[in-house]
Amino acid sequence: MYHNPVLLQKSIEGLNIIPDGVYVDVTFGGGGHSKAILHKLAGGRLIAFDQDTDAVKNTIDDERFILVNHNFQFLKNFLRLHQVSQVNGILADLGVSSHQFDVPERGFSTRFDAPLDMRMSQNQQNTAADIVNTYPEEELRRLLKDYGELKNSWCISKAIMETRESGAINTTAELIEYIQKCFPQHKRNKFLAQVFQALRIELNDEMQTLKLLLEQANELLIPGGRLVVISYHSLEDRLVKNFIKSGNFSGIINKDFYGNPIVSFKPITRKPIVPDDEEIKKNNRARSAKLRIAEKL
Ligand SMILES: C[S@@+](CC[C@H](N)C(=O)[O-])C[C@H]1O[C@@H](n2cnc3c(N)ncnc32)[C@H](O)[C@@H]1O
């Protein structure tokens, strides 16, 4: 299977679909969420995005559907190209698909020995190997700390710098071998997953593209339209939470001249919705998912 959709029912309910509305699924993947949206449409349209060329083979043959094989940071431009200026709902199921994890040569997984690639879009030039082999030590430490939430980021960046003196690090297995001395006594797998996550977020500029997406969602949604976001790590979730609360990424609510709060969204869920035990049992990759739903004011 290409990808098992996470929190499917709750996220589709969150969109509060109007049958003749216009909806956007910015992370098409295997099309699980898109198919469920189409199922609820009658007269409406769905525009989906995925920057991974592999996702294109899952496209849906339906005249109400368009798949855009580009980064969702260009959401507004591509919608304009398809004569769409306002939408009723936007769904984002962030991160990496199971397919991307499971194909060894994509380099996302710690389970296989593969080139250090990790590009979500095959059209991108740089790979994770470029980060590992060219970034200054300070920058490596920053991204490992910020995006991997690794306490010993200094140890990993130092080990990478030392290794670089005698040659390039080209594969996932080489990277794992050279940073071995930084492994904590327990939780080796979790530690490696955090290292890989940090490299992936940096390479694909995931935090910046999420910010661009949220800002455009704010402009595109009609009043009453829904924003539905599933995130998989705390950094993403914090951005989404702050944006829904305050319309900015600091989470600080600005006030107008009279002291009234200036907000763009009403949160539909005060706390994020998480998968139940049954879903996690069936699909372990759902375990870190957090779903937030907001309505445009
Ligand atoms: C978790 S999967 C989505 C799975 C999908 N909801 C399903 O049911 O199959 C995330 C997908 O979003 C894509 N993606 C992630 N960031 C993107 C971006 N900035 N622009 C376009 N696609 C992106 C990835 O390539 C991946 O296929």
Ligand as a Chemical Component Dictionary entry (heavy atoms), coordinates in Angstrom:
data_LIG
# 
_chem_comp.id                   LIG 
_chem_comp.type                 NON-POLYMER 
_chem_comp.pdbx_formal_charge   0 
_chem_comp.three_letter_code    LIG 
# 
loop_
_chem_comp_atom.comp_id 
_chem_comp_atom.atom_id 
_chem_comp_atom.alt_atom_id 
_chem_comp_atom.type_symbol 
_chem_comp_atom.charge 
_chem_comp_atom.model_Cartn_x 
_chem_comp_atom.model_Cartn_y 
_chem_comp_atom.model_Cartn_z 
_chem_comp_atom.pdbx_ordinal 
LIG C1  C1  C 0  1.653  12.085 5.055  1  
LIG S1  S1  S 1  1.665  12.082 3.313  2  
LIG C2  C2  C 0  -0.013 12.394 2.892  3  
LIG C3  C3  C 0  -0.810 11.151 2.729  4  
LIG C4  C4  C 0  -2.201 11.365 2.200  5  
LIG N1  N1  N 0  -3.010 12.164 3.088  6  
LIG C5  C5  C 0  -2.883 10.044 1.945  7  
LIG O1  O1  O 0  -3.993 9.838  2.451  8  
LIG O2  O2  O -1 -2.318 9.217  1.235  9  
LIG C6  C6  C 0  2.399  13.614 2.925  10 
LIG C7  C7  C 0  2.549  13.877 1.443  11 
LIG O3  O3  O 0  2.700  15.266 1.270  12 
LIG C8  C8  C 0  3.716  15.526 0.357  13 
LIG N2  N2  N 0  4.291  16.825 0.748  14 
LIG C9  C9  C 0  4.924  17.121 1.900  15 
LIG N3  N3  N 0  5.302  18.409 1.897  16 
LIG C10 C10 C 0  4.874  18.938 0.731  17 
LIG C11 C11 C 0  4.957  20.235 0.142  18 
LIG N4  N4  N 0  5.587  21.253 0.769  19 
LIG N5  N5  N 0  4.392  20.428 -1.059 20 
LIG C12 C12 C 0  3.761  19.404 -1.711 21 
LIG N6  N6  N 0  3.676  18.154 -1.220 22 
LIG C13 C13 C 0  4.217  17.924 -0.010 23 
LIG C14 C14 C 0  4.685  14.395 0.480  24 
LIG O4  O4  O 0  5.388  14.212 -0.735 25 
LIG C15 C15 C 0  3.761  13.229 0.809  26 
LIG O5  O5  O 0  3.392  12.520 -0.346 27 
# 
loop_
_chem_comp_bond.comp_id 
_chem_comp_bond.atom_id_1 
_chem_comp_bond.atom_id_2 
_chem_comp_bond.value_order 
_chem_comp_bond.pdbx_ordinal 
LIG C1  S1  SING 1  
LIG S1  C2  SING 2  
LIG S1  C6  SING 3  
LIG C2  C3  SING 4  
LIG C3  C4  SING 5  
LIG C4  N1  SING 6  
LIG C4  C5  SING 7  
LIG C5  O1  DOUB 8  
LIG C5  O2  SING 9  
LIG C6  C7  SING 10 
LIG C7  O3  SING 11 
LIG C7  C15 SING 12 
LIG O3  C8  SING 13 
LIG C8  N2  SING 14 
LIG C8  C14 SING 15 
LIG N2  C9  SING 16 
LIG N2  C13 SING 17 
LIG C9  N3  DOUB 18 
LIG N3  C10 SING 19 
LIG C10 C11 SING 20 
LIG C10 C13 DOUB 21 
LIG C11 N4  SING 22 
LIG C11 N5  DOUB 23 
LIG N5  C12 SING 24 
LIG C12 N6  DOUB 25 
LIG N6  C13 SING 26 
LIG C14 O4  SING 27 
LIG C14 C15 SING 28 
LIG C15 O5  SING 29 
# 
